[in-house]
Amino acid sequence: MKKSLVAVSVIVVLGAAWTGASWYTGKLIEQRMGELVNNANGQIRTLLPKAGVKFAYKDYQRGLFSSQVRYILQADSTVAGEKALKDGDEVAFIETIDHGPFPLAQLKKFNLIPSMASVHTELANTPALKKLFEVTKGQSPFTADSRISYSGDTSSAITFIPIDYQQNTTSMKFAGAKIDADVSRDLRNVKMSGSSDSLVFASKNQWDQLEQFSLQGLVIKSNTNVGKFDLSIGDQQLGIKQIGLNVDGKDTATLVGFNLNTQLGETDKDLNGKLTYTLDALKIQDNDFGAGKLAFTFDHLDGQSLKQFSSAYNQQALQAVQAGENLDPEAYQQQMADMLLANLPALLKGNPTISIAPLSWKNAKGESTFTLNVALTDPTQAKASNEPLLAQSVKKVDATLTIPMAMATELTTQTARLQGYSPEEAQKLAQQQVQGIAAMGQMFKLTTTKDDVISSSFHFADNQVDLNGQKMSLQEFVGLFGMFGGAPAEEDTGPESEDVPVEPAPAVPAP
């Protein structure tokens, strides 16, 4: 009997402790909501200062073991100009919060790790999202189940629901997606992985043809943090198994095995990074056109200047989104060019370097490659000069190009066959065109041809150009093309290249 009383007493004490801890956790969560909202608004001000939106919460109902709250994204009246949301519109998230230290939602999963709370989130059906909820047939497009630690860090499992929608000639089939994300309390560190099996979107084009876009096997991974320049750095990967375009039931283009890897880092003053693109196969109307890759790196890019440029770019992009159909493409491109020129001197403060090593494309007959290394310099440190800003900003350039003629002929043959030529006609035409291009390149001294390989090398430094062994000043190189009224290039004093008769490329008859 005494043992039973002791056991009951222990249970009562534990229950009282759990109840008290749960009540205290609910109060602690309420106190931290303001911090969460402030962090989110800080990110909005940094990344999209003119978006005209802000984050807030309301309708918090705290219970003993669980609470509910409504987070909203709404127009910010303190920001002038056009806003991403109209006054009165809101995007709302409804959250059900199970209090710690042992949230019921986590106990149901047999997760016994103490945590502040377990949160279930859904998107609310507000007037601003009416069209979206029509597509999802009234369901929240996603749900998120998150565990919040006492440090404030969050681990979330996000599920996007499958969608099967059709209206008139437009349809969309989405298999759904899953994302796992770990986010730090201050939102500066994010680790994420996600996947989706398929997405198919179809609609009629301007010629009344049914176009279908499909995507299969999407995988994303990201491990990033906000660095000292308030820019996101770290590693990111994107992989897509297949992308397809189909017109009226016929496969037009298929991309197989597309991958993008990004690595961004920083030092005390600048940023560095590497972007690698790979494509396993490009198929056009069931013809295999080959595979390609691109590796792009940069170093010593001034961090503060890039931060300013990134902010300006984000604002231009936001304005373009807000303009929608009223966007003038030419005016937008001019604005982007003006913005780049205005920020170029600042971006060059760290004397950055840029490298493409390589850009390549290969098919069954060979592989063509292009490499480029550019060393840039701060034009404000250069001596006074009448040269254009671009010429003052380039310190050194090294570039090489290699194109096997067999590879180019195969690629051109496939292109001609798509235009309706017979295999024999396409092969003959391709050989003539590639030979004509090789001869023309030699005539203008831009390329050389040896062992059935078209190649070119370019080196620039100290106002001197070396083009395939021909040495000349930058002004003479510009004059080689009759540009900007430059002087003609001097005769080649280097080794004589093999004489190749120059014949005009034949005209391409209509198929």
C-alpha positions as CSV (number, residue, x, y, z in Angstrom):
1,M,0.0,0.0,0.0
2,K,2.8,2.4,0.9
3,K,4.6,1.6,-2.4
4,S,1.4,2.4,-4.3
5,L,1.0,5.7,-2.5
6,V,4.6,6.5,-3.3
7,A,4.1,5.6,-7.0
8,V,1.0,7.8,-7.2
9,S,2.8,10.6,-5.5
10,V,5.6,10.5,-8.0
11,I,3.2,10.5,-10.9
12,V,1.3,13.5,-9.4
13,V,4.6,15.4,-8.8
14,L,5.8,14.6,-12.4
15,G,2.4,15.6,-13.8
16,A,2.5,18.8,-11.9
17,A,6.1,19.5,-13.0
18,W,5.2,18.8,-16.6
19,T,2.1,21.0,-16.4
20,G,4.1,23.8,-14.9
21,A,6.9,23.4,-17.4
22,S,4.4,23.4,-20.2
23,W,2.7,26.5,-19.0
24,Y,6.0,28.3,-18.6
25,T,7.1,27.1,-22.1
26,G,3.9,28.6,-23.5
27,K,4.7,31.9,-21.8
28,L,8.3,31.8,-23.1
29,I,7.2,31.1,-26.6
30,E,4.9,34.2,-26.5
31,Q,7.9,36.3,-25.3
32,R,10.0,35.1,-28.2
33,M,7.5,35.8,-30.9
34,G,8.5,39.4,-31.1
35,E,12.1,38.3,-31.6
36,L,11.1,36.0,-34.5
37,V,9.1,38.7,-36.2
38,N,11.9,41.2,-35.8
39,N,14.4,38.8,-37.3
40,A,12.1,38.1,-40.3
41,N,11.5,41.8,-40.9
42,G,15.3,42.4,-40.7
43,Q,15.8,39.9,-43.5
44,I,13.1,41.6,-45.5
45,R,14.7,45.0,-45.1
46,T,18.1,43.6,-46.0
47,L,17.1,41.6,-49.1
48,L,14.0,43.5,-50.3
49,P,14.0,46.9,-48.7
50,K,11.5,48.3,-51.2
51,A,9.1,45.3,-51.3
52,G,6.7,47.2,-49.0
53,V,5.8,44.2,-46.8
54,K,6.3,43.3,-43.2
55,F,5.8,40.3,-40.9
56,A,3.6,40.3,-37.9
57,Y,1.5,38.0,-35.6
58,K,-1.9,38.3,-34.0
59,D,-4.7,36.2,-32.5
60,Y,-2.3,34.4,-30.1
61,Q,-4.3,32.1,-27.9
62,R,-2.2,30.5,-25.2
63,G,-3.4,27.3,-23.5
64,L,-1.9,25.0,-20.9
65,F,-0.4,22.4,-23.2
66,S,-0.9,24.0,-26.6
67,S,-1.5,27.4,-28.2
68,Q,-2.5,28.9,-31.6
69,V,-1.2,31.9,-33.4
70,R,-1.6,33.6,-36.8
71,Y,1.5,35.0,-38.5
72,I,0.8,37.4,-41.4
73,L,2.7,39.0,-44.2
74,Q,1.1,42.3,-45.0
75,A,1.7,45.7,-46.7
76,D,4.1,48.1,-44.9
77,S,2.7,51.6,-44.8
78,T,6.1,53.1,-43.9
79,V,7.5,52.1,-47.3
80,A,6.7,54.5,-50.2
81,G,5.9,53.5,-53.7
82,E,4.2,50.4,-55.1
83,K,4.1,47.4,-52.8
84,A,4.2,43.6,-53.4
85,L,0.9,43.4,-51.5
86,K,-2.0,45.8,-51.6
87,D,-3.2,47.5,-48.5
88,G,-5.6,45.1,-46.7
89,D,-4.2,42.0,-48.4
90,E,-2.4,39.5,-46.3
91,V,-0.7,36.1,-46.6
92,A,-1.4,34.2,-43.3
93,F,0.1,31.2,-41.7
94,I,-1.9,29.4,-39.0
95,E,0.2,27.6,-36.4
96,T,-0.8,25.1,-33.7
97,I,1.9,24.9,-31.0
98,D,2.4,22.0,-28.6
99,H,4.3,23.2,-25.6
100,G,7.5,21.5,-24.3
101,P,9.5,20.2,-22.6
102,F,7.9,17.1,-24.2
103,P,5.4,18.3,-26.9
104,L,2.6,15.8,-27.5
105,A,3.3,15.9,-31.3
106,Q,6.9,14.8,-30.6
107,L,5.8,12.1,-28.1
108,K,3.5,10.6,-30.8
109,K,6.7,10.1,-32.9
110,F,8.5,8.6,-29.9
111,N,10.9,11.6,-29.9
112,L,11.8,12.1,-26.2
113,I,14.4,14.9,-26.8
114,P,13.3,17.9,-24.7
115,S,12.3,20.9,-26.8
116,M,10.5,24.2,-26.4
117,A,7.7,23.4,-28.8
118,S,6.4,21.4,-31.7
119,V,4.6,23.5,-34.3
120,H,2.2,22.5,-37.1
121,T,1.8,25.2,-39.8
122,E,-0.6,25.6,-42.7
123,L,-1.3,28.4,-45.2
124,A,-4.6,30.2,-44.6
125,N,-7.1,30.7,-47.4
126,T,-7.1,34.5,-47.6
127,P,-8.5,36.7,-50.5
128,A,-5.0,37.4,-51.7
129,L,-4.4,33.7,-52.3
130,K,-7.9,32.9,-53.7
131,K,-6.5,31.7,-57.1
132,L,-3.9,29.5,-55.4
133,F,-6.5,27.7,-53.3
134,E,-8.7,27.2,-56.4
135,V,-5.8,25.2,-57.8
136,T,-5.4,23.2,-54.6
137,K,-9.1,22.7,-54.2
138,G,-9.3,24.4,-50.9
139,Q,-6.4,22.7,-49.2
140,S,-3.3,24.3,-47.9
141,P,-0.6,23.9,-50.5
142,F,1.8,22.8,-47.8
143,T,2.1,21.8,-44.2
144,A,5.1,22.1,-41.9
145,D,5.9,20.2,-38.7
146,S,8.7,21.9,-36.8
147,R,10.6,21.2,-33.5
148,I,11.9,24.3,-31.8
149,S,14.7,23.8,-29.4
150,Y,15.2,25.9,-26.2
151,S,18.1,27.7,-28.0
152,G,15.5,28.9,-30.5
153,D,16.8,26.8,-33.5
154,T,14.2,25.1,-35.6
155,S,14.0,21.8,-37.5
156,S,11.2,21.5,-39.9
157,A,9.7,18.8,-42.2
158,I,7.7,20.5,-45.0
159,T,5.3,18.7,-47.3
160,F,3.8,20.1,-50.5
161,I,0.7,18.4,-51.5
162,P,0.1,16.7,-54.9
163,I,-1.9,18.8,-57.3
164,D,-4.0,17.7,-60.3
165,Y,-5.5,20.8,-61.8
166,Q,-7.1,21.6,-65.2
167,Q,-8.9,24.6,-66.5
168,N,-9.9,24.8,-70.2
169,T,-6.7,23.9,-72.1
170,T,-4.3,24.5,-69.2
171,S,-3.4,21.7,-66.8
172,M,-0.9,20.9,-64.1
173,K,0.1,17.7,-62.4
174,F,2.4,18.0,-59.5
175,A,3.6,14.9,-57.5
176,G,4.2,17.0,-54.4
177,A,7.5,17.6,-52.7
178,K,9.3,17.2,-49.3
179,I,11.8,19.6,-47.7
180,D,13.7,19.1,-44.5
181,A,15.2,22.3,-43.1
182,D,17.3,23.3,-40.0
183,V,17.2,27.1,-39.3
184,S,19.1,28.9,-36.6
185,R,17.3,31.2,-34.2
186,D,18.6,34.4,-35.9
187,L,17.7,32.9,-39.4
188,R,21.3,33.3,-40.5
189,N,22.2,29.6,-40.8
190,V,20.1,27.3,-43.0
191,K,20.6,23.7,-43.9
192,M,18.1,22.2,-46.3
193,S,17.4,19.2,-48.5
194,G,14.4,18.6,-50.7
195,S,13.0,16.4,-53.5
196,S,10.1,16.1,-55.9
197,D,9.3,13.3,-58.3
198,S,7.6,15.1,-61.1
199,L,5.8,18.2,-62.4
200,V,3.9,18.4,-65.7
201,F,2.4,21.7,-67.0
202,A,0.5,22.0,-70.3
203,S,-1.2,24.8,-72.2
204,K,-1.9,26.1,-75.7
205,N,0.6,28.4,-77.3
206,Q,-0.1,31.3,-79.7
207,W,-0.3,28.9,-82.7
208,D,-2.9,26.8,-80.9
209,Q,-0.5,24.0,-80.3
210,L,-0.5,22.1,-77.0
211,E,2.8,22.6,-75.3
212,Q,3.8,20.4,-72.4
213,F,6.7,21.1,-70.0
214,S,7.8,18.3,-67.7
215,L,10.3,18.0,-64.9
216,Q,11.4,14.7,-63.2
217,G,13.6,13.9,-60.3
218,L,14.3,17.3,-58.7
219,V,16.8,17.2,-55.8
220,I,18.1,20.2,-53.9
221,K,20.6,20.5,-51.0
222,S,21.9,23.6,-49.3
223,N,24.1,24.4,-46.4
224,T,24.4,28.2,-46.1
225,N,24.9,31.0,-43.6
226,V,24.8,34.8,-43.8
227,G,28.3,36.2,-43.8
228,K,29.8,39.4,-42.7
229,F,28.6,41.2,-45.8
230,D,25.0,40.1,-45.2
231,L,25.2,37.8,-48.2
232,S,24.5,34.1,-48.2
233,I,27.6,31.9,-48.5
234,G,28.1,28.1,-48.4
235,D,27.3,25.2,-50.6
236,Q,24.3,24.5,-52.7
237,Q,23.4,21.7,-55.1
238,L,20.6,21.3,-57.6
239,G,20.0,18.2,-59.6
240,I,17.3,17.4,-62.2
241,K,16.9,14.0,-63.7
242,Q,15.1,15.1,-66.8
243,I,13.5,18.2,-68.3
244,G,11.2,17.8,-71.4
245,L,9.3,20.0,-73.8
246,N,6.6,18.3,-75.9
247,V,4.5,20.0,-78.7
248,D,1.3,18.4,-79.9
249,G,2.5,15.0,-78.6
250,K,5.9,15.1,-80.2
251,D,9.1,15.4,-78.1
252,T,10.8,18.7,-79.0
253,A,13.6,18.9,-76.5
254,T,14.9,16.8,-73.6
255,L,17.6,17.7,-71.1
256,V,18.9,14.7,-69.2
257,G,21.0,14.9,-66.0
258,F,21.3,18.6,-65.3
259,N,23.3,19.5,-62.2
260,L,24.4,22.8,-60.6
261,N,26.9,23.0,-57.7
262,T,27.6,26.4,-56.1
263,Q,30.3,27.1,-53.5
264,L,30.6,30.6,-52.1
265,G,33.0,31.8,-49.5
266,E,34.5,35.0,-48.0
267,T,37.6,36.5,-46.4
268,D,37.8,39.7,-44.4
269,K,37.4,41.9,-47.4
270,D,36.1,39.9,-50.4
271,L,34.2,37.0,-51.7
272,N,35.1,34.0,-53.8
273,G,33.1,31.3,-55.4
274,K,32.8,28.5,-57.9
275,L,29.7,27.5,-60.0
276,T,29.7,24.2,-61.9
277,Y,27.0,23.3,-64.4
278,T,26.9,19.8,-66.1
279,L,24.4,18.4,-68.6
280,D,24.6,14.6,-69.4
281,A,22.6,14.8,-72.6
282,L,20.6,17.2,-74.9
283,K,18.1,15.5,-77.2
284,I,16.2,17.4,-79.8
285,Q,13.5,15.5,-81.6
286,D,15.1,12.3,-80.4
287,N,18.5,13.3,-81.8
288,D,21.3,13.1,-79.3
289,F,23.2,16.4,-79.5
290,G,25.7,15.6,-76.8
291,A,26.7,16.8,-73.3
292,G,28.2,19.9,-71.8
293,K,29.7,21.4,-68.8
294,L,30.8,24.8,-67.4
295,A,33.0,25.7,-64.5
296,F,33.0,29.3,-63.5
297,T,35.1,30.7,-60.6
298,F,35.7,34.2,-59.2
299,D,37.9,35.5,-56.5
300,H,38.8,38.8,-54.7
301,L,35.3,40.4,-55.3
302,D,34.9,43.3,-52.9
303,G,32.3,42.3,-50.3
304,Q,30.8,45.6,-49.5
305,S,30.4,46.6,-53.1
306,L,28.8,43.3,-54.0
307,K,26.4,43.8,-51.1
308,Q,25.3,47.2,-52.6
309,F,25.1,45.7,-56.1
310,S,23.0,42.8,-54.8
311,S,20.6,45.2,-53.1
312,A,20.2,47.3,-56.3
313,Y,19.7,44.2,-58.4
314,N,17.0,42.8,-56.1
315,Q,15.1,46.1,-56.3
316,Q,15.2,46.1,-60.1
317,A,14.0,42.5,-60.2
318,L,11.2,43.2,-57.7
319,Q,10.1,46.2,-59.8
320,A,10.0,43.9,-62.9
321,V,7.8,41.4,-61.0
322,Q,5.5,44.2,-59.9
323,A,5.2,45.6,-63.4
324,G,4.1,42.2,-64.8
325,E,2.7,42.5,-68.3
326,N,3.4,46.3,-68.3
327,L,7.1,45.7,-68.2
328,D,9.1,47.2,-71.1
329,P,11.9,44.6,-71.7
330,E,14.2,47.1,-73.5
331,A,13.8,49.7,-70.8
332,Y,14.5,47.0,-68.1
333,Q,17.6,45.8,-69.9
334,Q,18.9,49.4,-70.2
335,Q,18.2,49.9,-66.5
336,M,20.2,46.8,-65.6
337,A,23.1,47.8,-67.9
338,D,23.2,51.3,-66.3
339,M,23.1,49.8,-62.9
340,L,26.0,47.5,-63.7
341,L,28.1,50.3,-65.2
342,A,27.4,52.5,-62.2
343,N,28.5,49.8,-59.8
344,L,31.4,48.4,-61.9
345,P,34.2,50.6,-60.4
346,A,33.2,49.6,-56.9
347,L,33.0,45.9,-57.8
348,L,36.6,46.1,-59.1
349,K,38.1,47.5,-55.8
350,G,39.5,44.2,-54.8
351,N,41.1,43.5,-58.2
352,P,39.0,40.4,-58.8
353,T,39.8,37.4,-61.1
354,I,37.4,35.5,-63.2
355,S,37.9,32.0,-64.8
356,I,36.0,29.7,-67.1
357,A,37.8,26.4,-67.1
358,P,36.3,24.9,-69.1
359,L,33.2,25.6,-71.1
360,S,32.9,22.4,-73.2
361,W,30.5,20.5,-75.4
362,K,31.0,17.0,-76.7
363,N,29.3,14.5,-79.0
364,A,30.1,11.2,-80.5
365,K,32.8,12.8,-82.7
366,G,34.8,14.8,-80.2
367,E,34.8,17.6,-77.7
368,S,35.1,21.4,-78.1
369,T,36.5,23.4,-75.2
370,F,36.9,27.1,-74.3
371,T,38.9,28.4,-71.4
372,L,39.1,32.0,-70.1
373,N,41.1,33.6,-67.3
374,V,40.6,37.4,-66.7
375,A,42.4,39.5,-64.1
376,L,40.6,42.8,-63.5
377,T,41.8,45.9,-61.7
378,D,40.4,48.9,-60.0
379,P,40.2,51.7,-62.7
380,T,40.6,54.4,-60.1
381,Q,44.1,53.1,-59.4
382,A,45.1,53.3,-63.0
383,K,46.9,56.2,-64.6
384,A,44.9,58.9,-66.3
385,S,43.8,57.6,-69.7
386,N,41.4,58.3,-72.5
387,E,40.6,54.6,-72.9
388,P,37.1,53.3,-72.2
389,L,36.4,52.1,-68.6
390,L,36.4,48.5,-69.7
391,A,39.9,48.8,-71.2
392,Q,41.2,50.4,-68.0
393,S,39.6,47.7,-65.9
394,V,41.2,44.7,-67.6
395,K,44.7,43.8,-66.5
396,K,45.2,40.4,-68.1
397,V,43.3,38.0,-70.3
398,D,44.1,34.5,-71.4
399,A,41.7,32.5,-73.6
400,T,41.9,29.3,-75.7
401,L,39.4,27.7,-78.0
402,T,39.6,24.2,-79.5
403,I,37.0,22.8,-82.0
404,P,37.6,19.4,-83.6
405,M,36.2,19.7,-87.2
406,A,34.6,16.2,-87.0
407,M,32.7,17.3,-83.8
408,A,31.5,20.5,-85.4
409,T,30.5,18.7,-88.6
410,E,28.5,16.2,-86.6
411,L,26.7,18.9,-84.7
412,T,26.0,20.9,-87.9
413,T,24.8,17.7,-89.7
414,Q,22.2,17.1,-86.9
415,T,21.0,20.7,-87.1
416,A,20.6,20.4,-90.9
417,R,18.6,17.2,-90.5
418,L,16.2,19.0,-88.1
419,Q,15.6,21.5,-90.8
420,G,14.4,18.8,-93.2
421,Y,17.5,17.8,-95.1
422,S,18.2,14.2,-96.0
423,P,21.1,12.6,-94.1
424,E,23.3,12.8,-97.3
425,E,22.5,16.4,-98.0
426,A,22.9,17.3,-94.3
427,Q,26.4,15.7,-94.2
428,K,27.5,17.4,-97.3
429,L,26.2,20.8,-96.3
430,A,27.8,20.5,-92.8
431,Q,31.2,19.7,-94.2
432,Q,31.0,22.7,-96.5
433,Q,30.0,25.0,-93.7
434,V,32.6,23.9,-91.2
435,Q,35.3,24.1,-93.8
436,G,34.1,27.6,-94.8
437,I,34.2,28.7,-91.1
438,A,37.7,27.3,-90.7
439,A,38.9,29.1,-93.8
440,M,37.2,32.4,-92.8
441,G,38.8,32.2,-89.3
442,Q,42.2,31.8,-90.9
443,M,41.6,34.6,-93.4
444,F,40.9,37.0,-90.6
445,K,43.7,35.6,-88.5
446,L,41.3,34.7,-85.7
447,T,41.9,30.9,-85.8
448,T,44.3,28.3,-87.0
449,T,43.6,24.9,-88.4
450,K,45.9,21.9,-87.8
451,D,45.2,18.2,-87.8
452,D,41.5,18.9,-88.5
453,V,41.2,21.0,-85.3
454,I,40.2,24.6,-85.3
455,S,41.9,26.4,-82.5
456,S,42.6,29.9,-81.3
457,S,44.6,31.5,-78.5
458,F,44.4,35.0,-77.1
459,H,46.6,36.7,-74.5
460,F,46.4,40.4,-73.4
461,A,48.6,42.2,-70.8
462,D,50.3,45.6,-70.6
463,N,48.3,46.9,-73.6
464,Q,49.8,44.1,-75.8
465,V,47.8,41.4,-77.6
466,D,49.1,38.0,-78.7
467,L,46.6,36.4,-81.0
468,N,47.7,33.0,-82.3
469,G,51.3,34.1,-82.2
470,Q,50.6,37.6,-83.8
471,K,51.8,40.3,-81.5
472,M,50.1,43.7,-81.7
473,S,48.9,46.6,-79.5
474,L,45.4,46.7,-78.2
475,Q,44.6,49.5,-80.7
476,E,45.9,47.4,-83.6
477,F,43.8,44.5,-82.4
478,V,40.7,46.7,-82.3
479,G,41.7,48.0,-85.8
480,L,41.9,44.4,-87.0
481,F,38.1,44.5,-87.1
482,G,37.8,48.1,-88.3
483,M,36.2,49.1,-85.0
484,F,36.4,52.5,-83.4
485,G,38.5,53.9,-86.3
486,G,41.6,51.9,-85.0
487,A,44.7,51.4,-87.1
488,P,45.0,48.3,-89.2
489,A,47.0,45.4,-87.8
490,E,50.6,44.9,-89.0
491,E,51.5,42.0,-91.2
492,D,52.0,38.8,-89.3
493,T,55.7,38.3,-88.5
494,G,55.3,35.0,-86.7
495,P,55.5,31.6,-88.2
496,E,53.5,31.2,-91.4
497,S,50.4,29.2,-91.0
498,E,49.4,26.6,-93.6
499,D,47.8,28.1,-96.7
500,V,44.1,27.2,-97.0
501,P,42.1,28.2,-100.0
502,V,39.2,30.4,-99.0
503,E,35.9,29.6,-100.5
504,P,32.6,31.3,-99.6
505,A,30.3,29.2,-97.5
506,P,27.5,27.9,-99.7
507,A,24.1,29.3,-99.4
508,V,21.6,27.2,-97.4
509,P,18.7,26.2,-99.7
510,A,15.3,25.9,-98.2
511,P,14.5,22.3,-97.3
